[in-house]
Amino acid sequence: MIFLHFYIPIRKQLKIVIIGGGYAGITALTTLLHFMPDADITIVDPRSKHIKITHLHETFRHPLRDFLVPFSVLEKRFGCRHICAEITITEDNIWQWQNNKSITIHEEILEFDYVLIASGAASVRVDRENNVIDLNDFMTVPGPDLLHRYLATATQEKPYISIVGGGATGIQFLFEIAHFIRRQKIECNLRLINGNNRVLQQFPTGFSQYTEARMNDLGIDFYPDTYYREQQKDRILLESKETKQEYELSSLMTLLFVGNRPDNLLSANTFGQVRINQQTMQNIFTAGDCSTYSSCGSNSMSAQSAVRKGKLAARNILRDSSVLKLFEPYLHRDFGYVVSLGPTDAVGWLAVENSVVSGIPALLIKELVESQYDLLLAAGIDTYFL
């Protein structure tokens, strides 16, 4: 580890509160315990289970339980404590925590040496009535069950299912559903609504070209440059980006994957410490999708960045408690990104962003990256050497 061999602890045990039990929070937990096995760590998360959220589209071919790990299991595995609670994170609260060195949860006062805020980014809020579901629904109900629930109400012979959002999440769900209805011989149509002129807008055009070609092969209708307005019972209301004209199409249900809100992000210095009004919170760090670091490292809202930030924040918490206080700056750049296009296909890049890989090679890269996190989660084994 860079500089970590200079880590000389002053205290035998640190009290650390991790707010958020997602990718960044769990990675920080395992990193802290690797270098300080007797650390007193409390995870605060409103859910009862850790969710491998980037796998939820796979519930169309694997049980949902495969992607859920109860915090009670993690408590036994890593010797930490989980408090099921949701904490309101505001600048005033952060100032208060820094000054008091404590957080009050359910009338219990938690004293701490350090806090890591890894609560994730808030989803864009939209009207979810009238046959509308989003990613949150897949956290509690398997994909096939959700789909069959609505298909059972269909009055048309071959109804349409609409997916809104051509980012990575929307595309992965789109292809899983397309392959699922083929395997199950379900008579229905799929359409994708996207506000941009191509899918996977944040990636090189090679991503879009390959993905849209596969969509065409599967007979998926594509509506680029189109805004979603609302789902009205068995109709969807759309608006043309160019003409502003609104129109309706038949739609049994709508799946919304419209991304996260950037309005709850916490600013941090290059070491992961929260900064408010140009002031550094010495004992409060942040990582994951809720954080933006002032460094040349990647601030993408991805599991890859969340893991890297979680590791760095944990190491710098230890360094801050050390005699030498030699911090490590956040310099991580994304090494690649892979988008699943169903059980047997994928598209991505590795090392060089414009070098697009697809098919089996892309799938192998994805499986390798995912196995790294599985090892970390199952046994605390860290294979993230770069």
C-alpha positions as CSV (number, residue, x, y, z in Angstrom):
1,M,0.0,0.0,0.0
2,I,1.3,3.5,-0.9
3,F,2.6,5.2,2.3
4,L,0.8,2.7,4.5
5,H,4.0,1.2,5.8
6,F,4.5,4.6,7.5
7,Y,1.3,4.1,9.5
8,I,2.2,4.0,13.2
9,P,-0.9,3.9,15.3
10,I,-1.1,6.0,18.5
11,R,-4.2,4.3,19.8
12,K,-5.0,0.6,19.9
13,Q,-8.7,1.0,19.0
14,L,-10.5,3.6,17.0
15,K,-14.3,4.2,17.1
16,I,-15.5,4.7,13.6
17,V,-19.1,5.2,12.3
18,I,-19.8,4.4,8.6
19,I,-23.0,5.9,7.3
20,G,-24.1,3.8,4.4
21,G,-23.6,0.1,3.8
22,G,-23.1,0.1,0.1
23,Y,-20.0,-0.6,-2.0
24,A,-17.9,2.3,-0.5
25,G,-19.0,1.6,3.1
26,I,-18.3,-2.2,3.0
27,T,-15.0,-1.6,1.2
28,A,-14.0,0.9,3.9
29,L,-15.0,-1.6,6.6
30,T,-12.9,-4.4,5.3
31,T,-9.9,-2.1,4.7
32,L,-10.1,-0.6,8.2
33,L,-10.2,-4.1,9.8
34,H,-7.4,-5.3,7.7
35,F,-5.0,-2.8,9.3
36,M,-6.8,-2.4,12.6
37,P,-8.6,-5.7,13.4
38,D,-9.8,-4.5,16.8
39,A,-11.4,-1.3,15.4
40,D,-14.9,-0.5,16.9
41,I,-16.9,0.0,13.7
42,T,-20.6,0.8,13.5
43,I,-22.5,0.8,10.1
44,V,-25.6,2.9,9.9
45,D,-27.9,1.9,7.1
46,P,-31.7,2.0,6.8
47,R,-31.8,-1.4,5.1
48,S,-31.4,-4.8,6.8
49,K,-29.2,-6.1,4.0
50,H,-26.3,-5.0,1.9
51,I,-27.4,-5.0,-1.7
52,K,-25.1,-5.7,-4.7
53,I,-27.0,-3.1,-6.6
54,T,-25.2,-3.4,-9.8
55,H,-26.4,-7.0,-10.1
56,L,-30.1,-6.4,-9.8
57,H,-30.8,-6.8,-13.5
58,E,-29.6,-10.4,-13.1
59,T,-32.6,-11.3,-11.0
60,F,-34.3,-12.3,-14.3
61,R,-32.0,-15.3,-14.3
62,H,-30.7,-15.7,-10.7
63,P,-32.5,-15.5,-7.3
64,L,-32.6,-12.1,-5.7
65,R,-31.1,-13.6,-2.5
66,D,-27.8,-14.1,-4.4
67,F,-27.3,-10.3,-4.4
68,L,-28.4,-9.6,-0.8
69,V,-26.2,-10.1,2.3
70,P,-27.9,-9.5,5.6
71,F,-26.0,-7.0,7.8
72,S,-26.4,-9.6,10.6
73,V,-24.1,-11.9,8.6
74,L,-21.6,-9.1,8.1
75,E,-21.7,-8.3,11.9
76,K,-20.7,-11.9,12.6
77,R,-18.2,-12.1,9.8
78,F,-16.3,-8.8,10.5
79,G,-17.2,-8.1,14.1
80,C,-18.9,-4.8,13.4
81,R,-22.3,-3.5,14.5
82,H,-25.2,-2.5,12.3
83,I,-27.8,0.1,13.3
84,C,-30.9,0.1,11.1
85,A,-31.6,3.8,10.7
86,E,-31.6,6.6,8.2
87,I,-29.6,9.7,9.1
88,T,-30.3,13.1,7.7
89,I,-27.0,14.5,6.3
90,T,-26.9,18.3,6.2
91,E,-24.0,20.7,6.5
92,D,-25.3,21.8,10.0
93,N,-25.4,18.2,11.1
94,I,-21.9,17.5,9.9
95,W,-20.6,20.6,11.7
96,Q,-22.3,19.4,14.8
97,W,-20.8,15.9,14.5
98,Q,-17.3,17.3,14.0
99,N,-17.6,19.6,17.0
100,N,-19.2,17.1,19.4
101,K,-17.5,13.9,18.1
102,S,-20.8,12.1,18.5
103,I,-23.9,11.2,16.6
104,T,-27.3,10.7,18.1
105,I,-29.3,7.8,16.6
106,H,-32.5,6.5,18.2
107,E,-31.8,8.4,21.3
108,E,-28.4,6.6,21.6
109,I,-25.3,8.8,21.6
110,L,-22.5,7.2,19.4
111,E,-19.2,8.7,20.2
112,F,-16.6,8.4,17.5
113,D,-13.1,9.2,16.4
114,Y,-14.0,9.3,12.7
115,V,-17.1,9.2,10.5
116,L,-17.2,8.0,7.0
117,I,-20.3,9.2,5.0
118,A,-20.9,6.7,2.2
119,S,-24.7,7.1,1.9
120,G,-24.9,7.1,-1.9
121,A,-26.6,9.5,-4.3
122,A,-30.3,10.2,-4.2
123,S,-32.4,8.9,-7.1
124,V,-34.3,11.3,-9.3
125,R,-37.8,11.5,-8.0
126,V,-40.6,11.0,-10.4
127,D,-44.3,10.0,-10.2
128,R,-44.4,6.3,-9.8
129,E,-48.1,5.7,-9.9
130,N,-50.0,4.0,-12.7
131,N,-47.9,1.0,-13.5
132,V,-44.5,2.6,-13.0
133,I,-41.6,0.9,-11.2
134,D,-37.9,1.8,-10.7
135,L,-34.7,0.3,-9.4
136,N,-35.9,0.4,-5.8
137,D,-38.6,-2.1,-6.6
138,F,-36.0,-4.6,-7.7
139,M,-34.3,-4.4,-4.3
140,T,-37.2,-6.3,-2.7
141,V,-39.0,-8.2,-5.4
142,P,-37.3,-10.4,-8.1
143,G,-37.6,-9.1,-11.7
144,P,-39.8,-12.0,-13.0
145,D,-42.3,-11.5,-10.2
146,L,-42.6,-7.8,-10.9
147,L,-43.0,-8.4,-14.6
148,H,-45.6,-11.2,-14.2
149,R,-47.5,-9.0,-11.7
150,Y,-48.2,-6.5,-14.5
151,L,-48.5,-8.9,-17.4
152,A,-51.3,-10.6,-15.6
153,T,-53.3,-7.4,-15.9
154,A,-52.7,-7.0,-19.7
155,T,-55.8,-6.6,-21.8
156,Q,-53.9,-6.5,-25.1
157,E,-52.7,-9.6,-26.9
158,K,-49.1,-8.4,-27.2
159,P,-48.6,-5.5,-24.8
160,Y,-45.7,-3.0,-24.8
161,I,-43.3,-2.6,-21.9
162,S,-41.5,0.7,-21.9
163,I,-38.0,1.3,-20.4
164,V,-37.0,4.9,-19.8
165,G,-33.3,5.7,-19.7
166,G,-30.5,4.7,-22.0
167,G,-27.7,4.7,-19.4
168,A,-25.9,1.6,-18.2
169,T,-28.7,0.6,-15.7
170,G,-31.5,1.0,-18.2
171,I,-29.6,-0.9,-20.9
172,Q,-28.8,-3.8,-18.7
173,F,-32.4,-4.2,-17.6
174,L,-33.6,-3.8,-21.1
175,F,-31.5,-6.7,-22.4
176,E,-32.2,-8.9,-19.4
177,I,-35.9,-8.5,-19.9
178,A,-35.6,-9.0,-23.7
179,H,-33.9,-12.4,-23.2
180,F,-36.2,-13.3,-20.3
181,I,-39.4,-12.9,-22.4
182,R,-37.8,-14.9,-25.2
183,R,-36.8,-17.8,-22.8
184,Q,-40.3,-17.7,-21.3
185,K,-42.0,-17.3,-24.6
186,I,-43.9,-14.3,-23.3
187,E,-45.8,-12.4,-26.0
188,C,-44.9,-8.7,-25.5
189,N,-43.0,-5.9,-27.1
190,L,-40.2,-3.7,-25.7
191,R,-39.4,-0.1,-26.3
192,L,-36.6,2.1,-25.0
193,I,-37.2,5.8,-24.4
194,N,-34.0,7.9,-24.3
195,G,-33.5,11.7,-23.9
196,N,-30.3,11.6,-25.9
197,N,-29.7,10.8,-29.5
198,R,-27.9,7.6,-28.7
199,V,-27.7,5.1,-25.8
200,L,-24.8,5.0,-23.4
201,Q,-24.1,8.7,-24.1
202,Q,-21.4,8.9,-21.5
203,F,-19.3,6.3,-23.3
204,P,-17.5,6.2,-26.7
205,T,-19.8,5.9,-29.8
206,G,-18.6,2.3,-30.3
207,F,-20.7,1.4,-27.2
208,S,-23.8,3.0,-28.7
209,Q,-23.3,1.5,-32.2
210,Y,-22.8,-2.1,-30.9
211,T,-25.7,-1.8,-28.3
212,E,-28.2,-0.3,-30.8
213,A,-27.3,-3.0,-33.3
214,R,-28.1,-5.7,-30.7
215,M,-31.3,-3.9,-29.8
216,N,-32.3,-4.0,-33.5
217,D,-31.5,-7.8,-33.6
218,L,-33.9,-8.3,-30.7
219,G,-36.7,-6.2,-32.2
220,I,-36.6,-3.5,-29.6
221,D,-38.2,-0.2,-30.6
222,F,-36.0,2.7,-29.9
223,Y,-37.1,6.3,-29.3
224,P,-34.1,8.6,-29.2
225,D,-34.3,12.3,-28.3
226,T,-37.6,11.7,-26.5
227,Y,-38.7,12.7,-23.1
228,Y,-40.9,10.7,-20.8
229,R,-43.8,12.6,-19.3
230,E,-46.0,10.1,-17.5
231,Q,-47.6,6.6,-17.6
232,Q,-51.4,6.8,-17.8
233,K,-52.9,3.4,-17.0
234,D,-52.2,1.6,-20.3
235,R,-50.7,4.6,-22.2
236,I,-47.4,6.4,-22.0
237,L,-47.1,10.1,-22.6
238,L,-43.9,11.2,-24.4
239,E,-42.5,14.5,-25.8
240,S,-40.3,15.0,-28.8
241,K,-37.1,16.8,-27.8
242,E,-36.9,18.6,-31.1
243,T,-40.5,19.6,-31.7
244,K,-41.8,19.7,-28.1
245,Q,-44.8,17.9,-29.3
246,E,-46.5,15.5,-26.9
247,Y,-48.0,12.1,-28.0
248,E,-49.2,8.9,-26.5
249,L,-48.3,5.3,-27.1
250,S,-49.7,2.0,-25.8
251,S,-47.8,0.8,-22.7
252,L,-48.7,-1.8,-20.1
253,M,-46.0,-0.5,-17.7
254,T,-43.0,1.7,-17.5
255,L,-39.6,1.0,-15.9
256,L,-37.8,4.2,-15.0
257,F,-34.0,4.3,-14.9
258,V,-33.4,8.0,-15.0
259,G,-30.2,8.3,-12.8
260,N,-29.3,10.0,-9.6
261,R,-29.6,13.6,-8.4
262,P,-26.4,15.6,-8.1
263,D,-27.8,17.9,-5.5
264,N,-26.8,15.9,-2.4
265,L,-23.1,15.6,-3.2
266,L,-20.5,16.3,-0.5
267,S,-17.3,18.1,-1.4
268,A,-14.1,16.5,-0.2
269,N,-10.4,17.3,-0.5
270,T,-8.1,15.0,-2.4
271,F,-7.7,12.9,0.8
272,G,-11.5,12.3,1.2
273,Q,-12.1,14.7,4.1
274,V,-15.4,16.6,3.9
275,R,-15.1,20.3,3.2
276,I,-17.8,22.8,4.0
277,N,-17.4,26.5,3.2
278,Q,-13.7,26.0,2.6
279,Q,-13.3,24.4,6.0
280,T,-12.0,20.8,6.3
281,M,-13.7,18.5,8.6
282,Q,-10.7,16.7,10.1
283,N,-12.6,13.7,11.5
284,I,-15.3,13.3,8.8
285,F,-14.6,11.6,5.5
286,T,-16.8,10.7,2.6
287,A,-16.8,8.1,-0.2
288,G,-19.0,6.7,-2.9
289,D,-21.7,8.2,-5.1
290,C,-22.4,10.9,-2.5
291,S,-18.9,12.4,-2.8
292,T,-17.0,14.5,-5.2
293,Y,-13.2,14.7,-4.6
294,S,-11.2,17.8,-5.6
295,S,-8.6,15.7,-7.4
296,C,-7.7,14.3,-10.8
297,G,-9.2,11.0,-9.7
298,S,-12.4,9.6,-11.1
299,N,-15.6,11.0,-9.6
300,S,-17.9,8.7,-11.7
301,M,-21.0,7.3,-10.0
302,S,-19.9,3.7,-10.4
303,A,-19.1,0.7,-8.2
304,Q,-15.5,0.9,-9.3
305,S,-15.1,4.5,-8.0
306,A,-17.0,3.8,-4.9
307,V,-14.7,0.9,-4.0
308,R,-11.6,2.9,-4.7
309,K,-12.8,5.9,-2.7
310,G,-13.8,3.6,0.2
311,K,-10.4,2.1,0.3
312,L,-8.6,5.4,0.2
313,A,-10.8,7.1,2.8
314,A,-10.3,4.1,5.2
315,R,-6.5,4.3,4.7
316,N,-6.4,8.0,5.3
317,I,-8.6,7.6,8.4
318,L,-5.9,5.3,9.8
319,R,-3.1,7.7,8.7
320,D,-4.8,10.6,10.4
321,S,-4.8,8.6,13.6
322,S,-1.1,7.8,13.1
323,V,2.1,9.5,14.4
324,L,3.2,10.6,10.9
325,K,-0.1,11.6,9.3
326,L,1.1,11.0,5.8
327,F,-2.0,11.1,3.6
328,E,-2.5,9.5,0.3
329,P,-4.2,11.6,-2.5
330,Y,-7.0,10.2,-4.6
331,L,-5.5,9.5,-8.0
332,H,-7.6,6.5,-9.2
333,R,-8.6,6.6,-12.8
334,D,-11.2,4.2,-14.2
335,F,-9.4,1.2,-15.8
336,G,-12.5,0.2,-17.8
337,Y,-16.2,-0.2,-17.8
338,V,-18.4,-3.0,-19.0
339,V,-22.2,-3.0,-19.7
340,S,-24.0,-6.3,-19.7
341,L,-26.2,-7.0,-22.7
342,G,-27.9,-10.1,-21.4
343,P,-26.5,-13.5,-20.3
344,T,-24.1,-14.0,-23.1
345,D,-23.1,-10.5,-24.4
346,A,-21.5,-7.3,-23.2
347,V,-19.8,-4.2,-24.4
348,G,-17.0,-2.2,-22.6
349,W,-13.6,-0.8,-22.7
350,L,-10.4,-1.7,-20.9
351,A,-7.3,0.5,-20.3
352,V,-7.9,2.7,-23.3
353,E,-11.4,4.3,-23.3
354,N,-11.8,4.3,-27.1
355,S,-10.7,0.7,-27.4
356,V,-14.2,-1.0,-27.3
357,V,-14.5,-4.7,-26.6
358,S,-17.6,-6.7,-26.9
359,G,-19.0,-10.2,-26.6
360,I,-17.2,-12.9,-24.6
361,P,-14.1,-10.9,-23.9
362,A,-16.2,-8.1,-22.4
363,L,-18.1,-10.6,-20.3
364,L,-14.9,-12.1,-19.0
365,I,-13.7,-8.7,-17.9
366,K,-16.9,-8.0,-16.1
367,E,-16.8,-11.4,-14.3
368,L,-13.2,-10.8,-13.2
369,V,-14.0,-7.3,-11.8
370,E,-17.1,-8.6,-10.0
371,S,-15.2,-11.5,-8.4
372,Q,-12.8,-9.1,-6.8
373,Y,-15.7,-7.5,-4.8
374,D,-17.2,-10.9,-4.0
375,L,-13.8,-11.9,-2.4
376,L,-13.7,-8.7,-0.4
377,L,-17.3,-9.2,0.8
378,A,-17.0,-12.9,1.6
379,A,-13.6,-13.0,3.3
380,G,-12.2,-9.5,3.4
381,I,-9.6,-10.5,0.7
382,D,-8.4,-7.4,-1.1
383,T,-7.2,-8.0,-4.7
384,Y,-7.5,-4.4,-5.8
385,F,-3.8,-3.9,-6.2
386,L,-3.9,-1.0,-8.8
